[in-house]
């Protein structure tokens, strides 16, 4: 098995979007508030995914898992 790249663009594909550069240009206080909100959304989505998985609702578990992943990617874009 080959090793996974450590390139930020491979680890977080959202960094290649023009909007990511715009988000990084926001004032630090706005970025901090947005990062906190995205972190909370990520945590909530992860909890929902676990609950759906526990209840054997795999399609919804996958949905919430994906929501959590994208929230985490966005969080890593905007965190100050």
C-alpha positions in Angstrom: 0.0 0.0 0.0 1.4 3.4 -0.9 1.7 6.2 1.6 -0.9 8.9 1.6 0.3 12.4 0.5 0.8 15.0 3.2 0.0 17.8 0.7 -2.6 20.1 2.2 -4.6 20.1 -1.1 -4.9 16.3 -0.9 -5.8 16.3 2.8 -8.3 19.1 2.3 -9.6 19.5 -1.3 -11.6 22.6 -0.3 -8.3 24.5 -0.2 -8.2 24.5 -4.0 -11.5 26.5 -4.3 -11.4 30.2 -4.8 -13.9 30.7 -2.0 -11.5 29.2 0.4 -9.0 32.0 -0.3 -11.8 34.5 0.2 -12.7 32.9 3.6 -9.1 33.1 4.6 -9.2 36.8 3.8 -11.9 37.5 6.4 -11.0 39.5 9.5 -9.7 37.3 12.3 -12.8 37.8 14.6 -15.2 36.8 11.8 -13.0 33.7 11.1 -13.0 32.8 14.7 -16.8 33.0 15.0 -17.3 31.0 11.8 -14.7 28.4 12.9 -16.5 28.0 16.3 -19.9 27.5 14.5 -18.4 25.0 12.0 -16.7 23.1 14.9 -20.1 22.8 16.7 -21.8 21.7 13.5 -19.1 19.1 13.0 -19.5 17.7 16.5 -23.3 17.6 16.1 -23.1 15.8 12.8 -20.7 13.2 14.2 -23.1 12.5 17.1 -26.0 12.2 14.7 -24.0 9.8 12.5 -23.1 7.6 15.5 -26.8 7.6 16.6 -28.0 6.7 13.1 -25.4 3.9 12.9 -26.5 2.6 16.3 -30.1 2.5 15.1 -29.1 0.6 11.9 -30.0 3.6 9.6 -26.9 3.4 7.5 -27.9 5.9 4.7 -28.5 8.6 7.2 -25.3 7.7 9.1 -23.4 8.2 5.9 -25.1 11.5 5.2 -24.3 12.8 8.7 -20.7 11.5 8.4 -20.2 13.4 5.2 -21.7 16.6 6.7 -19.2 16.2 9.6 -16.3 15.8 7.2 -17.2 18.9 5.1 -17.7 20.9 8.3 -14.3 19.8 9.5 -12.7 20.7 6.1 -14.3 24.2 6.2 -13.3 24.6 9.9 -9.7 24.0 8.9 -9.9 26.5 6.1 -11.2 29.4 8.3 -9.6 28.8 11.7 -7.4 31.7 12.6 
